[in-house]
Amino acid sequence: MRGKPVLIFFGLVSVFLGILGVLLPVIPGTPFLLTGLVILVKTSERVSRWVHNHSYWGPRVREYRRNPGLTRKEKRVMLGLMAVSVASSYLFSGPGPLSFGFTAGASLFAVILLFFLPTARPAGGDDEGSRMV
């Protein structure tokens, strides 16, 4: 496959930016880490096996593949955490609007994606539960 090295390169760059995002408050780390992981899982059998056999992530990935989407509770938690992130960015970013604008823009994009993501039924059967306990 000719494009595989290019995809692996972009996956590694995305993971690197995600790690930087964990360390630097200006860069959102989670979207980069998730994007890099998805790219690497799709292009590398070794990374795919590692994720699927991981003691913590493996069961969650298998459950998501079986029942794609997020439960209503998971969506509410994500919206709440994004609101806290945008508010704290506004309060603590200083006089420059660049950091706040980037955080607000990324959060708005994530909110739009949340509306298009399917709503999954929780594993326990009740409509309010979470699969991520």
Rosetta blueprint (number, residue, H / E / L):
1 M L
2 R L
3 G L
4 K H
5 P H
6 V H
7 L H
8 I H
9 F H
10 F H
11 G H
12 L H
13 V H
14 S H
15 V H
16 F H
17 L H
18 G H
19 I H
20 L H
21 G H
22 V H
23 L H
24 L L
25 P L
26 V L
27 I L
28 P L
29 G H
30 T H
31 P H
32 F H
33 L H
34 L H
35 T H
36 G H
37 L H
38 V H
39 I H
40 L H
41 V H
42 K H
43 T H
44 S L
45 E H
46 R H
47 V H
48 S H
49 R H
50 W H
51 V H
52 H H
53 N H
54 H L
55 S L
56 Y L
57 W H
58 G H
59 P H
60 R H
61 V H
62 R H
63 E H
64 Y H
65 R H
66 R H
67 N L
68 P L
69 G L
70 L E
71 T L
72 R H
73 K H
74 E H
75 K H
76 R H
77 V H
78 M H
79 L H
80 G H
81 L H
82 M H
83 A H
84 V H
85 S H
86 V H
87 A H
88 S H
89 S H
90 Y H
91 L H
92 F H
93 S L
94 G L
95 P L
96 G L
97 P H
98 L H
99 S H
100 F H
101 G H
102 F H
103 T H
104 A H
105 G H
106 A H
107 S H
108 L H
109 F H
110 A H
111 V H
112 I H
113 L H
114 L H
115 F H
116 F H
117 L L
118 P L
119 T E
120 A L
121 R L
122 P L
123 A L
124 G L
125 G L
126 D L
127 D L
128 E L
129 G L
130 S L
131 R L
132 M L
133 V L
